[in-house]
Amino acid sequence: MGKLALEYESGVWAVEERARDLKEPKTFDNIIGELDKLESPFNAAWSTVKTLYTVKNSEMNTNTYLKIHERARKARVHKFQSQPIYEACKQILVSDTSLTEAQKRVVQKYLLEARLNGIELPAEKATNFTSKLVKLEKQKDIFRRKVSESGSRFSYHISDHNLVRDFPETLLKYMAVEESRYQQGPWVITLQPHVYHSFLEHCPSSDLRRNTYRAYNMRASNHIDQELSNSIHMEDIRSLRGEQATLLGYKDFAHMSMETKMAGSVENVLSMITSLLAKAKTAQDKEIASLQEFAESRGFELQLEAWDVPYWRRKQKRHLFNFDETQLQDYFPFEHVFVSLLELCSELFGISFEEVPEKVPTWHPDVRFFNILDASGDYLASFYLDPFQRPGEKLQTRVDAAWSLVIRSRSDIANMLPITNLVFNFAPPASEDQPALLTFSEVTLLFQKFGSALQHLLTTVPYTECSGMTNIEWDAVEVCSNFMQNWLHEPAVLQRISQHYESGLPLSGSSIKELLASQNHMAGYDLCSELYLAHLDMELHTRKNYWLDIARELWPSYRPFTLDKYDAHLCSNTAIMADVWAAAYYSHLWSRMVAADVFQAFREPHEADSELGERFRSTFLSLGGGCHPSEVFRRFRGRDPSPDALHVLCGISQQTT
């Protein structure tokens, strides 16, 4: 990678020299085209490193990976900080009237990236801008470290078998002081996500749930330790982001964020939040009242609080829908689900899949390789499938860790077609007689990641910088993954992908009906939770009020419980404060809204699924970052997106009418 980075930088410098030459005409081919030639092989090598870090994590430690990552990032970012290339792109955009839509998008990307890197700032302001970026990254690093350190301080030992009698085996193993004695104990509660969330769902003691909930939401706050508090760092991060945006000429950080979003404006984001909240809040009120009544009927004598919801929700879901993940697994053998998914995609998008056995070198015997062919038999793309856990070897940042990793992007100039690697951490076959079985959550994950992969693999955009997933606005990145997941709301699809591994029978009609209903259990509550964080994120990056005052102001409009006096949840929210989702957290909901509206077209009687599938392929799967997602949606739907379809998909519209 070091050698390739030097070669890449030398190539960019050569393009810069051409851009500086006043006698040399500036064209898309001799500026952007030359950069695309450099980009493709460099990205392919870098993507291979990322893949090996994920699937052979035991052979590449994180520090080594991060050093290589930083070297590759520095090499790539230079072209977006180059004044000669920036000026050449401005000239190309103005003078070349023959640019295609995709070519314009590539040039516009170079211009926007350069502006957001401060290229138009005078020298003194540019120095100030760079200084603020360095300070911001340091503050974010401190924020993440304090969340980790404060979270590791909490632990609580349990030896009472009555407390763990309903705990699933996986949770007992995670909590056991000695894993070999997970059935005997003792056990320890920690704030690791895979322990914390499952513990709240299964712990019968309200006091223990409350203490654990408070510990989790007090992380990195004054309630734990002044030295580990993120309160001041949060204000510093907000201030530095605001100053960064002001230097670039924006009203605030949220307005700057909209430059790379489908929504286009803060007002459009807030409008979506308001539209979704109206029905979600009504549904939430009914759900909590129902849950309170259910808990009381089972002997619960207190008023429900936030820490009680996961426990009673699980019990109510089991009672209402006879929902049992473990029993459902028997109906979702991995191989049958995967083959059925391929068949569904073939019918919808007019493609076929061809497994290539033993001809392509892989990193493990479980890994498989597939080619994708057009209806005419022409080769389109390929993907690896690495489905099963390999403890100690494979990266597993959380229990359900999964990735759709780009290995190669399409580039006609470099003569490259797409390759993706689908990596999961599903449990392998338990024995020769029992195949690998998926929980329904894992089935959902498989559909999601395959949707993301298809957008990369079926792109027709010929330039690396905007083919597939590249250059898609942040709030539209998850549209295709959500679209594929939405097919699991269709009874016919559930019947098709289910097959008991022993009897060969699909799920019964009544089981499918219960499974569909269970997917929307407390959908209003979940939606209100996401809407709260989305609105909080926007307010934090448009206003200067103290963070806790903003949280206290918004909380009652979204949450059904009084904000606990020890609750400082924002102090540990790395997604908003120290990751890439600042002034963008709403993006998850926006993608869900767009995907639901797209999927609704398949439920309307006007066109056949095959016709709609072909149009979906020629728009969302084909155009990638080569066309603005608002225009992509209009080409598919003939109008702008509406939140109504998401209400329908969540079952909220039925509850409130």
N, C-alpha and C positions, 0 to 999 in steps of 0.2 A: 504493500500500500504506500510505503514511503516513496519508492521508485515511481509508482504510477502517479502519485500526487505531484512530484516534481515535473514529470512529463506533461501532466495536465496543466500545471501553472505555466510551463514554458509555452504550451499551445495557446493559452489565454493571452499571454504577453504578445505573441505573434499577431493575434487578432487585434489587440490594442494598437499595435504599430500600424496595421492596415487602417484601422479606424482613424488614427491620427493623420494619415497621409491625405492631404487636401486634394491631391490629384486623383486619388483612387475613388471611384464611385462607390457609394454605400448602398448595398443591396441586401435583401434578406439572405440570399445564398452565401455571400462572402463574409457576412458577419454572424448572423444567427445560425446559418447552416454549418459554418465551420465550428462554432461552439457546440452544436449538437453532435458533430462527429467526435469531439473530445469527450463530451458528457457520457455518451452511451457506454464505451468500454470501462471508463472510470467508475460509473455507477454500478455496472455489472460486477466489477471486482469488489466494490464496497458492499454491495448487497450480499455477496457470497460470505464476506466476513460477518455481517449481521446474522445471516442464516446459521453459520457455524457456531457463533456465540449462543444462539438459541438452542440448537439441536445437539451441540457438543460442548455444552457449558463447562463440563469437567476439564476440558483441555484449553480453555481460554478464560482466565479469571476476569472479573469485572474491571479492575484497574487497567489491565492491558487493553481490554476492549475500549474503554473510555478514552485512553490515549490515542488509539487509532481513530476513534470517532472524531476527536477534536482535530486531529491532523486532516482528516477528510473534509470536515466542516470548513476549516480555514481555506482549504484549496478551492472548495466550491463557491464560497461566498465572495471571493475576490471579483468575479465577473459582475456581481451586482453592486460593487463599490467602485467600479471603473468609470471614470469621467469620460474617456474616449468612447467606450462602448455605449454609455448612456447617451451621449450626444449623437452617435451614429444611429441609435434606435429611434431617437426623436426625428432625425432626418428621414429614416426609412418610413416611419409611420405617416409623415407628411407627403413625401414625394412619390412613394410607390403605390399607385392606385390599383395595382393588380393583386395586392395581397389577398389571400383567402381568409376566411373567418378564423381558421385555426392559426394562421400566421400572424394575424392581428393580435390574437390573444397571447401568443408567445412574446411578441414585441411589447405589448402592454404589460406583461408580467415583468419583463426586464426593467421597464420604466418605473413601475410601482415599487418593486423590490428596492431599486436604487433610491427612490425618494424616501421610502421608509427607513433606509439606512443612512439618511441625512445627506445625500449627495448634493442637494441644492443649497445647503447651508453655507454661509461664509465661514472662513477659517476659524475665527474665534468661537462662533456658535457650534461649529462642527466638533471642536475640541471639547466644549462643554457637553455636547450631546453624547459623545463617546464616553466621557467621564461618568455621566449618569447611567449609561448602559452597564458599565463595569460595576458601579455601586449597586445597581438593581440586581445583577446576578449574584453579588455577594450576599445581599439581604435575603434573596430567595434561597440560597444555600443554607444560611443560618436558620431560616424558617423551617426548612425540611429537617435539618439536624435536630432542632429542638422538639419537633413533633415526634421524631423517632426516639429521642432520649427520654422525654417525659412519658411516652407510652410504655417504654420498657420498665418503668419504675413500679407499675401496678402488677400485683399478682395476689391471688387468694387461693389458699389450699382447701380442698374439700375431701373429707373422708367418709361422709354420710352417704351410704348407698341409696337411701331413699331419694336424695336430691338428683341422682343421675339415672334413676330407673328407666326414664323415657328417652335418655340420650341415645342417638344413633351411634353405631360402632365407630364410624369415622371420627366423630367428635370426641368420643372417649379416648381414642388413640392419640388425637391431637393434644388432649388435656392431660394424659397420663404422665406422671413423673417418670415412670419406666414404661415404655411402650409395650414391653413383653408382659406387663401386669396391668394392662388397660382395663381388664374386667374386675380386678381386685382393688385398684386404686393404690395410693391416693391420686387425686387429680388437682390440677392447678388452672385457675382462670387467668387468662392473659388478654391483652387488648389486640392481639393479632386478629385481623379481619375474619379469617376462616374459623377462629374460635369465638370471637365476640358475637357475631351475628347469629351463629347457630346456638350459642349458649342462651341468648335472649329468647330464642324460639322455643327452647326445651326446658329451661329452668322453672320449676314449679314455685319457687320462693320469690314473692314480689320484692322483699327486702334485698335479696341478692341481686335481682334484676336491676333495682333502683341504684344500688351502689356501683354496679358494673357500668350501667348507663352513664352515671355521673362521672365516673373515672374516665370513660371514653371521651365524653364531651368537655371535660376539664383539661384535656391534654394541652400542654404548651400555654397554659393560662396562669394568671396570678393566683388562682386557687391551689395550684400545685406547688409552684416555686417561682419567686420573682425572677430568679436567674434564668429560668427556662421559659419565661413568658414570651409569647410572640406578639403581644399587643402593640408594643412600640414598633416592632419590625413590620407589622401589618400596615401601620400608618406611614412608615417610611416607604414601603413598596408602593402604596397608593400614590403618595406624593411624587415619587420618582417617575412613575408611569404618567402621571398628569403633566409633569414638567417635560417629559419626553414628547408627549403629544403636542403641547403648547409650542415647543421649539419647532416642530414640523408644521405648525400652522393650523392645528385642529383645536376645537373647543375643549375637548377632554379626551381621555384615553378610550372611552367607549365609542366616541365618534370616529376616532382613528381606526379602531377595530373594524368598523363597518366597511372599510375599504376592501376587506378581503372576505366579505360575507354576502350571501345571497339576499338576506333581508334588506341590506342597503342602507338602513337608517335605524337609529335608536327608537324612533317613533313606531316603526313597523314591528320591532321586537316587542315593545310594550303593548302594542295593539294585539299581537298574538297571545301574549300572556293574559291580558284582560279577557279576550274572547274565550280562551280555554278555561279560565278560572270560574266563570259564572256557573257553568254546569258541574264542574269538578267539585266546587265547594258544596253545592247542594247535595251531590252524591256522597261526599265525605261525611256530611252531617248525619245522613241516614245510615251510613256504614258504621260510624262510631256508636250511634244509638243502638243499632242491632247488635254490635259486639258487646256493649255494656249489658244488654239484656241477656245475651248468651252467657257471658261470664257469671252474671248473678245467678242464672239457672244452674250453674255448676258450683255454686258455693262461694263465689268471690263477693266479698262484702264491702269493697272499697270502690271509689270512683276511679275509672281507668286513667292511667297516666301514660306518657309516651313509652316508658319502659315496659309497660304491660302489653302493649299492642302486639308485638311479634309473637308472644306466647299464646295469647287468646286467639289471635288471627289464625295461627297454625291449627289450633284445635277446632275452630269454627269451620275452617276450610275442609278439614277431614270429615267433620260432621255433615256439612251441607252437600259435599260432592263425593264422599267416599274416596277422597284423594289420598293416594299412597304412592310416593315416588318409587319405593322399593318394588312394589308389585307391578307398577307400570313398566319398570325396566325390562321385565320378561317379554314385553311386546315390542321392544325397540332394539333388536340385535343390530349392531353397527353396520354390518355388511348389507343387510336388507334396506335399512334406512338410507345408506349412502347410494346404493344402486337406484332406489326409488327417486332420490333427489336428482340424480343424473338423468333419469327418464323424464322427470317433470321438466327439467331445463331443456332437454332435447325437444319436447313437444312445444314448449312455449317459444323458444328462440330459434328453432330450425337448425340445430347443431347436433353433432354426435360426439361421443367420447370413446377413445380407443386406448385401452391400457397397454403399455409397452413392457412386457415382462422380461426381466433379466438382460436387457440390452443397454440400459442406462445405469451408470454407476451411481450408487446412493451411499448414504452414511450409516445405514442400518438395515438389516433384513426386513423390518416391518415397513420400510418406506416404499411407496409405489409411485409410478410415473405414468401420467396420462397425456395423450394428445387430444386436442379439440379440432374437429373438422367441420367445415361448412356443409350445407346440404348437398353441394356438388362434389364433396369429397376433398376439397382443397384444405390444406393445413392452415390453421389459424394461430394456435398457441399451445402451450403445455403447462402442466402443473405437477408438482410433487405433493404427495399426501403422506404426512407423518402423524398417525393418529394417536399413538399410545404413550402412556407415561414411561419414563425411564429415570427413576429416582437416582440422584447423584450425577446424572449425565446430562439431562435435558433441563433447560431453564423452566422454572415453575414459580413465577412471582406471586401467584395466588392459586387457590384450588382449581379454579376454572380457567387458568391461563391458556390463551389460544391466540394465534396470529395468522394473518394472511400477509406473507412477506414477499415483496417484490424481489425477484432475482434479475430479471431483465425487463426493460421497458421497450415499447415499440419505437423504432427509429428507422424510417425508410432510408435516410441518408447513410446510416451506419449498417444497414441491412440486418436489423435485429427485429425479431418478433417476441412477444411477451412470454415470460415464464414466471410463475408464482409458486410459492411454497406454502401449503396449508399445514400448520402445526397445531396439534391439540395435545391435551393431557388426559385422554380418556383411559379408564381402567382397561387393561388388556384382558383377553379371555381368561376366565377363572380356571378352566381345565380344558382338556381335549373334548369333553362332552358339552361344555357350555361356552358359547361364543361370547365375544365382547358385547356387553349390554349397556345401553345409554339411558340415563335419566331423561325426563322430558326437557329439563333445563339444558342438558347437553345436546339434545336434538335441536333445540332452539339455537344454541351456539353454532352448531354445524351449519344450519341454514344461513345464519347471519354471516359467518366468515366466507361461505361460498358465494354469497351475494357480492361481498367486497371483491373477491377474487375475479368474479365474472366481469366486473366493471373494468378491471385492469386487463383481463385476457381478451375481451371482445372489442377493445377500442379500435377505431379506424383512423384515429389522429396520428399522423406520421412523424411527430416531433416529440422527443423525450420530455421536454419541458411542459408539455400539456397533454400527453397521452395517458390513458387510463385514469388512475386516481390523482395523478400529478396536476397541480394548479386548480383543482376543484375548490370552490369556496368552502370554508370550514363548516358552515352550517348545512351544507349539502353533501358532505363526505359520507354520511351514514345512510343516505336515502336508499341505495341499492341493498345494503345489508338488512335494513328494516323491511324493505319490500319483500325480500325472500322470506324473512321471518313471518310476515303477515299471511303467507300461505298456510301456516299452521293454525289459522283460524277457520280453515275450510274443512268441513266434515269429510269430504271425499279424499282430500289429501291425507288426513289423519288415518283414514281407513287404509289408504294405499301404502303408507310408510310403516304401518304397524303389522307385525306378524310374530305371534308367540313362538319363541325359539324351540319349543317342544311340540306343540300341537299344530303349528303353522297357521293358526286362525288369527284374523285381524281383531282389533278391538271391536266390541259390540257397539251397536248404535247408542245404547244407553250410556256406555262408558265414554264414548266420544262426546256425547252431549254434556256429561259431567265434566270432562276434561276441558271442553270449550268454556263452560261457565266458570270453572276454577281459574282460568287464565285471567279473568276480569274481576276476581275476588278483590274487593277493596281498591279498585282501580282509581276511584275518586281520591282516596287518601294518598295513594302513590303519586298521582298527577299533581295534587296540591303541594306535595313535598318537593317535587322537581320544579314547579312553578315558583315556589318560594325562593329556592336557591338561584334560579335564573333571574328573578327580579332583584334579589339581594346583590347579585354580581353586577348588574347594570347600575344600580344605585351607588354601589361602592366606587364605581368608575365614572360617575357623572356628578357626584356631590362630594363635598369636603367635610361633611359632618362626621363626628366620631363614629367608628364602625359599630360599636355596641348600641348607640342610639338609633342607627339605621336598622339594625337587626330587631331591636325592640319595637320599632315603629311598624315594620312589615309583618312580623310574626303573627299577630292576631288575625290578619286578613287571610292567612293561608293555613295556619295550624290549629287544630281543635283543642289544644291544651295550653295552659298558661306556661310561659317560658320559665323553666326551672331556674332558680336563683344561682345555681352553680353551672349553668349551661353556657359554655363559651365555645360553641362548635366551630366558629369561624377561625379560631386560633389554630386549629389543626386541619383546616381545609386547604390542603396543598394544591388541589386541582385549580382552584380560583386564585389563590395567593402566590403559588410558587411553581405553577406549571403553565401549560399553553392555553388554558381555558379562561384566562382573565378577559372579562367583557365578551365572553364567548360561551359561557356555560349553557346558555339557552339553545345552543346549536344542536344538542341532542334532541330536544323537543321539536325544534324546527324540522330536522330531518325526519322525525317520526310523523309530523303533521303532513309533510310533503309525500312521504311514502304511503301513508294511509289514503291520501287523496288519489294517488296513482293507483293503488290497489283497488279502490272503490270502483274504478272504471271496469275492472274485471268482474265485478258483481252486478254491473248494469247490463241489461239485455240487448244493448244496441249492436255489439260486435262480438265475434267469436274470440275465444281466448288466444287462438293461434294468430289472428290478425293483430290483436292488442299486443301480444308477445313480440311480434315482429316489429311493431312500432316502438315498444319499449327498448328492444335491442338497438334499433336505429337511432334512438335518442339517448336515453340514459346510459346504456352500455357502450354505445359507439362513440359519442361525442366527448365524453370525459371532461378534461379541463380545456378543451378546444372551443367551448361555447359556454356562455354564461348560463348557470343553472336555471335562472328565471326564464330564459328563452328556451332552454331544453324542456322545461315543464310545459310552457305554452305550446310547443310543437307536439307534445304528447296529449295534453288535455284541452288545448284551445282556450285557456284562460289562466288566471293566477290562482295559486293554491288557497284552499279554505280550511279552517280548523274543524269543520263539521264532520268530515270523514273520520277524524281521530276520535271524536266523541262517539261515533257509531261503533268503531272498532273496539273501543274500550268498554262498550256497553253502557256508557254514561247517559247517552241521549234517551235510552229506554227507561232509565231509572227516574229521570227528571221530567218526563212528559206525562 
